[in-house]
């Protein structure tokens, strides 16, 4: 009986160790999955907070009425009494004429096929 007692104790210890390792692996997997979820949710939260800030800015512009003013002034409109100044560029490029005749380059004449073959095989002129 003492011989079998040691074996039973060893097998029991191996089974307990295996169960502990499997439990640890399962817990590590759970922690990694939860960490991925936290990263994903924090990215979504940051995106949502940026969207909220943008929308609050848009609401403030719409209620203040300055957004329309800026857009209209950017398009060149002015309020009554304003003086609109249009800048003129210093270097104005001369536009090319639209219907200018263009001369296409004439391709060189093609040699007859026998000359092409002669040059291919013998490398010289005929």
C-alpha positions in Angstrom: 0.0 0.0 0.0 2.7 2.5 0.7 3.9 2.2 -2.9 0.5 3.1 -4.3 0.1 5.9 -1.8 3.0 7.9 -3.3 1.7 7.4 -6.8 -1.8 8.4 -5.9 -0.4 11.5 -4.2 1.8 12.3 -7.3 -1.2 11.9 -9.7 -3.4 14.0 -7.4 -0.7 16.7 -7.2 -0.3 16.7 -11.0 -4.1 17.0 -11.5 -4.3 19.9 -9.0 -1.3 21.7 -10.7 -2.9 21.2 -14.1 -6.2 22.6 -12.9 -4.4 25.6 -11.4 -2.5 26.3 -14.6 -5.7 26.0 -16.7 -7.5 28.4 -14.3 -4.6 30.8 -14.5 -4.7 30.7 -18.3 -8.4 31.3 -18.4 -8.0 34.3 -16.0 -5.2 35.7 -18.2 -7.4 35.3 -21.3 -10.3 37.1 -19.5 -8.0 40.0 -18.4 -6.7 40.4 -22.0 -10.2 40.4 -23.4 -11.3 43.0 -20.9 -8.3 45.1 -21.6 -9.2 45.1 -25.4 -12.7 46.1 -24.5 -11.4 49.0 -22.3 -9.2 50.2 -25.1 -12.0 50.1 -27.6 -14.5 51.8 -25.3 -12.0 54.5 -24.4 -11.4 55.3 -28.1 -15.2 55.5 -28.6 -15.5 57.7 -25.6 -12.8 60.1 -26.9 -14.4 60.2 -30.3 -17.8 60.9 -28.7 -16.4 63.7 -26.5 -14.8 65.3 -29.6 -18.1 65.1 -31.4 -19.9 66.7 -28.5 -17.3 69.5 -28.4 -17.7 70.1 -32.1 -21.5 70.1 -31.9 -21.4 72.5 -29.0 -19.2 74.9 -31.0 -21.7 74.6 -33.9 -24.6 75.3 -31.6 -22.8 78.4 -30.1 -22.1 79.7 -33.6 -25.6 79.2 -34.8 -27.2 80.9 -31.7 -24.7 83.8 -31.8 -25.2 84.5 -35.4 -21.5 85.0 -36.1 -21.2 81.9 -38.2 -23.4 83.4 -41.0 -21.4 86.6 -40.8 -18.1 84.9 -41.3 -19.4 82.7 -44.1 -20.9 85.6 -46.0 -17.8 87.8 -45.5 -15.6 85.0 -46.7 -17.8 84.8 -49.9 -17.2 88.5 -50.6 -20.4 90.0 -49.2 -20.4 92.9 -46.8 -22.7 94.7 -44.4 -24.1 98.1 -45.4 -21.4 100.7 -44.8 -18.5 98.2 -45.1 -15.8 98.7 -47.7 -14.9 95.5 -49.5 -11.3 95.2 -50.6 -10.3 92.7 -53.3 -6.6 92.0 -53.5 -5.0 91.9 -56.9 -2.1 89.5 -57.4 1.3 91.1 -58.3 2.3 88.5 -60.8 -0.5 87.7 -63.2 0.3 84.9 -65.6 -0.6 85.4 -69.2 -3.3 82.9 -70.2 -2.5 80.7 -73.2 -4.6 81.3 -76.3 -7.4 78.8 -76.5 -7.5 78.1 -80.2 -3.8 78.3 -81.0 -2.7 76.1 -83.9 -0.3 73.4 -82.8 2.0 71.6 -85.1 2.3 67.9 -84.4 5.7 66.4 -84.8 6.0 64.4 -88.0 7.3 60.9 -87.3 10.3 59.7 -89.2 9.6 57.6 -92.3 9.5 53.9 -91.5 12.1 51.8 -93.5 10.8 48.9 -95.5 10.7 45.5 -93.7 13.6 44.0 -95.6 15.9 46.7 -94.3 14.7 46.2 -90.8 15.4 42.4 -91.0 18.8 43.1 -92.6 19.8 45.4 -89.8 18.5 42.9 -87.3 20.6 40.0 -88.5 23.7 41.6 -89.9 23.8 44.8 -87.9 24.8 47.1 -90.8 23.2 49.1 -93.4 22.1 47.5 -96.7 
